[in-house]
Structure formats: C-alpha cells, structure tokens
Amino acid sequence: MNTNAIRTRLQRRRAELANRLERITKDVRHTPGLEADFEEQAVQRENDDVLANLDDKIRLELLQIESALSRFDEAVYGICGSCHKPIAAVRLDASRVRKKSPLGQRKGGHPMKREELSLLFSRVHSMKRSVLSVYLNVDQSQPMNLSRGFETQWKKLVASVRRAPVDILERERLEAAVHHIQDFLSAYSPAAKSLVLFFDVTDGFFWHEDFEFPVTNQIRWDRELLLQPLANAMDQLEAYGVVLVGRAKARLFRVALGRIEEVIHEELDAKAVRHLKTTGTDHTGWSSRVQRKADNQVRMNLRRVVKDMEWLVKEAKLQRFVLAGTPEIIAELRNLLPGRVASLVIGQTHIARNAVPSDVLAATQPLAENCERDTEVEKVGKIVTSAAKKGKAVVGLGRTLRAINADRVWELVYSVGFLSPGYECQTCSSLFSARPTRCTYCGSRLQPVSDVVERAVEHALRKHVKVEVVTGDAAAALKSAGGIGALLKTRTGTLEA
C-alpha cells in the first residue's frame, strides 16, 4: 500500500476544504437582510441553515483529516481505533480517514424489512434542493460492471446532474453530496445486483443498501429522497416464507426483495418416524402399534413447524407462505394448520430437504409472482367497481391527488410506467394535475414537476400509506380507468370533480 499517496491526497483534500470553508464564511457575512415576502424569508433562513450545516460538516471533515495526518506522524495510520487490528489495504486506501475496521461496523447481509425502510419514508422534504438519490447497477455478471465499471456509470450520472442550472449555494450543496458518495464508492465492493444511496446535505443523513433486484441507473438532486423505485420493488417482491419440511427435519426461510435467508433450521425428534415394512401375520399387531407411534411422532414434529410459522407471522410480519416437501408430508402439515395460517399459504412445491437456499429461491419465486399477479387483478377490480358506485375508492389522477392532499388514502394503486406532469405547492406540498392560480389549500405558489405520479407515491409513503404498483392485466385494466386510483378511509364525498 502506497501510504505516501494517501497522505498526499489527504493534504490536497485539506486545502480544498479550507478554500470551501473560506467561501462559505464570506457568503454568510455578505447575506443581505430578510426579504419582506414571507416565503422569501423562509427560503433565506433555510439557505442560512444549509450554510451553517455545510460549515459544520467541513470543519468536522477537516478535524478527521488532521487526525489521520497525525496518525501518520505517530506511525499508527492503518490500525483500527476500536479493535487495534490492521485495516484492509483496499478499504484503507479508498476511505482516506477511516478509523474503524469492519469489526466495528454494522453487520448486514440480511433481507431488508419494510420496517427498516420506514425511516426513509418518514423523512420530510426541505424547501431547497439538498438531497442526492442514486440507483446504481453493480451486477458483476454484466460485462459493463467488471473492473469497477460501475464507477464509470456513476461519473456519467454525476455529469448529468451537474448540468442542471443551480446557484452558487446550491452548487456547494450538490458538490458536498457528490463528494460524500464518491468517497463511499471508492471503497465499495459490489455484493449484489444493485446499490441504492441517499445523502441529505442539510443534516448529513446517509443511507445505502445492496439489493438483489435489478435497477436502472439514475440520479436525482431534489428536495426529498427518490423512493418510488424502492417502493415498486418492495411491492413486486413482496416478502414471503418458505417451509421446507420432512418427517424429522424442518427449514424455514424468509424471502424479501430478491434475497433469501434461512431463519430456522430444526432437527426434529426422529424417534420411530419411519414407515415399517413387515411380512407374515405374527408381526401385524406389533407393526401397527409401531406405525401409529411413528405417525404420532410425525404429527408432534409438524405441530412444532406450525408454531414456527406462527412465530414468523408475528415477528417477521409474513403474510404469504410456500410449502415445500413431499406431497404426503405437505398434506399432513396442511391438516394441522389453523385457519388463519392456512389462509396465508399461496402454493406448494417439491424441493429436496438439503437444497441450497438459491435453489429454494428459484423454485418458489414463480409461485410468489403468480400470487402477486392474481392479487393485483382482484384489487384493481375492487377499486374500479367501488369507484363506479361512489364507494370508498377513487380512480383518475385528479381525484386521487385530491384524496392524497386530504389525507384520505388508505391504499394507493397505480399502473407500472404511468406518469404525468403536474404541479406541487412550494409550501404545503399539495399536488395538482392541472394548474390553479395558487394552491387551493394554503394560497402559496405552485411549481411544475415532471412526474406528479412519482410525487404522489412519495407523499403516500411518507404518510405510511400502502402503495401497490400493478403490472400485466391489472395494469391494463387500471390504465383504462385513469392509470391510478386509491382505496379510501372514508367515502368519496367532495373528491368528486
């Protein structure tokens, strides 16, 4: 490892940050008095807050760099400050100021849970653009991503977002976000098909996660996180459980967002669970007693599996199960399932008891996908029918946006690929499909948005509303009714056009 090169980069970075800090200090000193208009005052105050946050972040990074340079002087650079073990050269070289090895960091690798993403959905937007959202294809099975080719794609994305017209203050915010993500990517090693990253300059919020579903490379610099692609994936790749069971062995898996995790592996009581083959009449009575005992033991084992399934419903919030094993053992398990759990079974298949997780995933995914398509068709039919009867549903962009603005949506449903331009209030964030003179809710100014459907999805997610994107036959049926609709908390009432 070339430590001299690292030291040189740190010194160069220190000089760059010092220059940026000086420019920000000048901007703060030369800020004029507040405008008379209330909205302009709010914008100016937010600009001051952003400058202060940038100032704090730059000073923090300068302290980290000074600390790293001092460790060079003390000949301890490259030693973890927590576990006192050497940090891997590839991570150390790229991260520049890293003080902790992976031993001191959060362990990952498990499928993301919807609850873990709820923090993203609940973040409020700022009044000025300060959030960089990045979706990056890093799939190493694709030639373009080999030899860190994904970094080339990242540079192209950055070049595109830098072409957007911005003022000096916004340029500072954008460059701070780009630099933070660039630092992360320089140390990143692909571990899945895609990588999603969010960075908010206003408070330093940084989130990243690997996913096993494909994404289209995209970047957005805006006031809030770009969540629609994640929401689509969470809906299309709905979590489900797999129960792979034998007479004396059970394996239970959780599948979410294209990733599979074995959560339970039990060696059940194997005493006398084999079917016996005997000849002659002398052993008939004896063998019958032994077989009954074996069957009773199998039922006891399967009851334990039922308890495991109930635990997954409660703790992992699973609402779908695929049963796997021989037809005979699955039939016995089905007979023991209580009604509520039995209603969650979406299909069954035969899988070898010692199958590797990837084979379990490949065998069960088609069943989950078919269930998702059937559910979508049923849901769209319910919405269209209820809306026609003026029940607790609406269809069409205008009525659906009014329902979102009034916080009356229980579940939002839209066709994949459906988008439409629209308008958003700069103050209260209300959405409109056609432009009124001013916001009909607060009277503030409106700004155009390229895709108001995307905004509607993100507003719904922040309000913890369930979102469903439909494909295939369901998408075609909904498109003929307006492309988007919603199940409501109350009847339509004043939502009628």
C-alpha positions, 0 to 999 in steps of 0.5 A: 500500500502506497501510504505516501499517496494517501497522505498526499491526497489527504493534504490536497483534500485539506486545502480544498476544504479550507478554500470551501470553508473560506467561501462559505464564511464570506457568503454568510457575512455578505447575506443581505437582510430578510426579504419582506415576502414571507416565503422569501424569508423562509427560503433565506433562513433555510439557505442560512441553515444549509450554510451553517450545516455545510460549515459544520460538516467541513470543519468536522471533515477537516478535524478527521483529516488532521487526525489521520495526518497525525496518525501518520506522524505517530506511525499508527495510520492503518490500525483500527481505533476500536479493535487495534487490528490492521485495516484492509489495504483496499478499504484503507486506501479508498476511505482516506480517514477511516478509523474503524475496521469492519469489526466495528461496523454494522453487520448486514447481509440480511433481507431488508424489512419494510420496517427498516425502510420506514425511516426513509419514508418518514423523512420530510422534504426541505424547501431547497434542493439538498438531497442526492438519490442514486440507483446504481447497477453493480451486477458483476455478471454484466460485462459493463460492471467488471473492473469497477465499471460501475464507477464509470456509470456513476461519473456519467450520472454525476455529469448529468446532474451537474448540468442542471442550472443551480446557484452558487449555494446550491452548487456547494450543496450538490458538490458536498453530496457528490463528494460524500458518495464518491468517497463511499464508492471508492471503497465499495465492493459490489455484493449484489445486483444493485446499490441504492444511496441517499445523502441529505446535505442539510443534516448529513443523513446517509443511507445505502443498501445492496439489493438483489433486484435489478435497477436502472441507473439514475440520479436525482438532486431534489428536495426529498429522497427518490423512493418510488423505485424502492417502493415498486420493488418492495411491492413486486417482491413482496416478502414471503416464507418458505417451509421446507419440511420432512418427517424429522427435519424442518427449514424455514426461510424468509424471502424479501426483495430478491434475497433469501435467508434461512431463519430456522433450521430444526432437527426434529425428534426422529424417534420411530418416524419411519414407515415399517415394512413387515411380512407374515401375520405374527408381526401385524399387531406389533407393526401397527402399534409401531406405525401409529407411534411413528405417525404420532411422532410425525404429527408432534414434529409438524405441530412444532413447524406450525408454531414456527410459522406462527412465530414468523407471522408475528415477528417477521410480519409474513403474510404469504407462505410456500410449502415445500416437501413431499406431497404426503408430508405437505398434506399432513402439515396442511391438516394441522394448520389453523385457519388463519395460517392456512389462509396465508399459504399461496402454493406448494412445491417439491424441493429436496430437504438439503437444497441450497437456499438459491435453489429454494429461491428459484423454485418458489419465486414463480409461485410468489409472482403468480400470487402477486399477479392474481392479487393485483387483478382482484384489487384493481377490480375492487377499486374500479367497481367501488369507484363506479358506485361512489364507494370508498375508492377513487380512480383518475389522477385528479381525484386521487391527488385530491384524496392524497392532499386530504389525507384520505388514502388508505391504499394507493394503486397505480399502473407500472410506467404511468406518469404525468406532469403536474404541479406541487405547492412550494409550501404545503406540498399539495399536488395538482394535475392541472394548474390553479392560480395558487394552491387551493389549500394554503394560497402559496405558489405552485411549481411544475414537476415532471412526474406528479405520479412519482410525487404522489407515491412519495407523499403516500409513503411518507404518510405510511400509506400502502402503495401497490404498483400493478403490472400485466392485466391489472395494469391494463385494466387500471390504465383504462380507468385513469392509470391510478386510483386509491382505496379510501378511509372514508367515502368519496364525498367532495373528491368528486370533480 
